[in-house]
Amino acid sequence: MTRAEFLYLCEEDTIAAGVLDSKACFEVIEEAARLVGIGDYLMGGKSENEHGLMLFFPREPRFKMPVKGPDRRFMAMPAYLGGRFDVCGNKWYGSNIENSKRGLPRSTHLITLNDQETGLPLCVMVANLISAMRTGSVPGVAAKYLAPEAEIVGIVGGGVINRGAAKSLAVASGKAKEIKIYDIIPDKGAEFARQMTKDTGVPVRAVDSLEACVSGSDIIHFCSAGRVSPALDSSWLKSGALVEISHAIIYDEQLVKASNVVMDKLLMHKVWHESDPDLFLPSVPVLKMIEAGRLSEEHIMDLADIVAGKHQGRYNNGKTTMFLASGMPVWDVAWACQIYRNALARGLGQKLKLWDAPCWR
């Protein structure tokens, strides 16, 4: 057998390979959503739709292992994506909200891509930016199909995910006239506004309350990490607004019943909730309504089915539309695969040896 090697990409390599290109990322995530819509994908578990496999830490100390805490987890997120990608991949990450006190990102991500035939690794890459950009691009793709006429965008949370979301939403809505940002830390909101005005070409304005961010906005995207989840008052919403939720928030059942509801993948949300009922996913209130018989699953559509043309996207009924996303590994695989191929074409990264010839086979 011949020499085997794989490509390693550090964060600087991924930047040089275009990881921050919001338009390209948007197009790749839309392409991946279409593949999911026609069924050309696999995710983990027998359901073929698991978000990932997570280590569940004990609530009380046990040996030297970590204990349960906010955003404290390790997770593996495997997937296969077909089409022109035709590759297997896995995102592995560790997360701890206390990392900010150490000057570290909340979570650190690595993605491995493997040849779908031989299983050999093709690439290992640092994936914080890949994860942030793909997560931010999903609400942009949703907005294209659910709110194509949007002009005013509200963003709640000034973290890295919403940097990607601001760029993606600006791409999705060529009609965007203003982006509002609300963060509970005013300085963080002001810095977000300054940087994102530069990055998106759309005026971004920091506001001083959640109500000011929501009121009058055609799209509101929630993604904020922290111990206290923001509470959405539905009376603030503009008629026909699109509410996008990528992190757990508090909202009431009446809003759900009065809204068009779309998820990235309902089955994935159900499987994840069953594996950890205590985890406060964005969709938990909806899932509990379904479990209690207060809502039918037929009230919900998958974004991928809309992108694939199986269902209508934008509703013309004046209702609020809620889009609930918890992140699908196929998005990571799609964007990572594109960055890997860009890196190969541009001669980026380091090639690392597996073997000249395997000792045992």
Secondary structure as the mmCIF struct_conf table of DSSP 4:
data_model
#
loop_
_struct_conf.conf_type_id
_struct_conf.id
_struct_conf.beg_label_comp_id
_struct_conf.beg_label_asym_id
_struct_conf.beg_label_seq_id
_struct_conf.end_label_comp_id
_struct_conf.end_label_asym_id
_struct_conf.end_label_seq_id
STRN STRN1 ALA A 4 LEU A 9
HELX_RH_AL_P HELX_RH_AL_P1 GLU A 11 ALA A 16
TURN_TY1_P TURN_TY1_P1 ALA A 17 LEU A 20
HELX_RH_AL_P HELX_RH_AL_P2 SER A 22 ILE A 38
TURN_TY1_P TURN_TY1_P2 GLY A 39 GLY A 39
STRN STRN2 TYR A 41 MET A 43
STRN STRN3 GLY A 44 GLY A 44
TURN_TY1_P TURN_TY1_P3 GLY A 45 GLU A 48
STRN STRN4 GLU A 50 GLU A 50
STRN STRN5 LEU A 53 MET A 54
BEND BEND1 ARG A 59 GLU A 60
STRN STRN6 ARG A 62 ARG A 62
TURN_TY1_P TURN_TY1_P4 PHE A 63 LYS A 64
STRN STRN7 MET A 65 MET A 65
TURN_TY1_P TURN_TY1_P5 PRO A 70 ASP A 71
STRN STRN8 ARG A 73 LEU A 81
TURN_TY1_P TURN_TY1_P6 GLY A 83 PHE A 85
STRN STRN9 VAL A 87 SER A 95
HELX_RH_3T_P HELX_RH_3T_P1 ILE A 97 ARG A 102
TURN_TY1_P TURN_TY1_P7 GLY A 103 GLY A 103
BEND BEND2 ARG A 106 ARG A 106
STRN STRN10 SER A 107 ASP A 115
TURN_TY1_P TURN_TY1_P8 GLN A 116 THR A 118
STRN STRN11 PRO A 121 VAL A 126
HELX_RH_AL_P HELX_RH_AL_P3 ASN A 128 LEU A 146
TURN_TY1_P TURN_TY1_P9 PRO A 148 GLU A 149
STRN STRN12 ILE A 152 VAL A 156
BEND BEND3 GLY A 159 GLY A 159
HELX_RH_AL_P HELX_RH_AL_P4 VAL A 160 ALA A 172
TURN_TY1_P TURN_TY1_P10 GLY A 174 LYS A 175
STRN STRN13 GLU A 178 TYR A 182
BEND BEND4 ILE A 184 ILE A 185
HELX_RH_AL_P HELX_RH_AL_P5 PRO A 186 THR A 200
BEND BEND5 GLY A 201 VAL A 202
STRN STRN14 VAL A 204 ALA A 206
BEND BEND6 ASP A 208 SER A 209
HELX_RH_AL_P HELX_RH_AL_P6 LEU A 210 VAL A 214
TURN_TY1_P TURN_TY1_P11 SER A 215 GLY A 216
BEND BEND7 ASP A 218 ASP A 218
STRN STRN15 ILE A 219 PHE A 222
BEND BEND8 GLY A 226 VAL A 228
STRN STRN16 ALA A 231 ALA A 231
HELX_RH_3T_P HELX_RH_3T_P2 SER A 234 TRP A 236
HELX_LH_PP_P HELX_LH_PP_P1 LEU A 237 LYS A 238
TURN_TY1_P TURN_TY1_P12 SER A 239 GLY A 240
STRN STRN17 LEU A 242 ILE A 245
BEND BEND9 SER A 246 HIS A 247
STRN STRN18 ILE A 250 ILE A 250
HELX_RH_AL_P HELX_RH_AL_P7 GLU A 253 ALA A 258
BEND BEND10 SER A 259 SER A 259
STRN STRN19 ASN A 260 MET A 263
BEND BEND11 ASP A 264 ASP A 264
HELX_RH_AL_P HELX_RH_AL_P8 LEU A 266 SER A 275
TURN_TY1_P TURN_TY1_P13 PRO A 277 ASP A 278
BEND BEND12 LEU A 279 LEU A 279
TURN_TY1_P TURN_TY1_P14 PRO A 282 SER A 283
HELX_RH_AL_P HELX_RH_AL_P9 VAL A 284 GLU A 291
TURN_TY1_P TURN_TY1_P15 ALA A 292 GLY A 293
BEND BEND13 ARG A 294 LEU A 295
HELX_RH_3T_P HELX_RH_3T_P3 GLU A 297 HIS A 299
STRN STRN20 ILE A 300 ASP A 302
HELX_RH_AL_P HELX_RH_AL_P10 LEU A 303 VAL A 307
TURN_TY1_P TURN_TY1_P16 ALA A 308 GLY A 309
BEND BEND14 LYS A 310 HIS A 311
BEND BEND15 ARG A 314 ARG A 314
BEND BEND16 ASN A 317 GLY A 318
STRN STRN21 THR A 321 LEU A 324
HELX_RH_AL_P HELX_RH_AL_P11 PRO A 329 ARG A 346
TURN_TY1_P TURN_TY1_P17 GLY A 347 GLY A 347
BEND BEND17 GLY A 349 GLY A 349
STRN STRN22 GLN A 350 TRP A 355
BEND BEND18 ASP A 356 ALA A 357
BEND BEND19 CYS A 359 CYS A 359
#
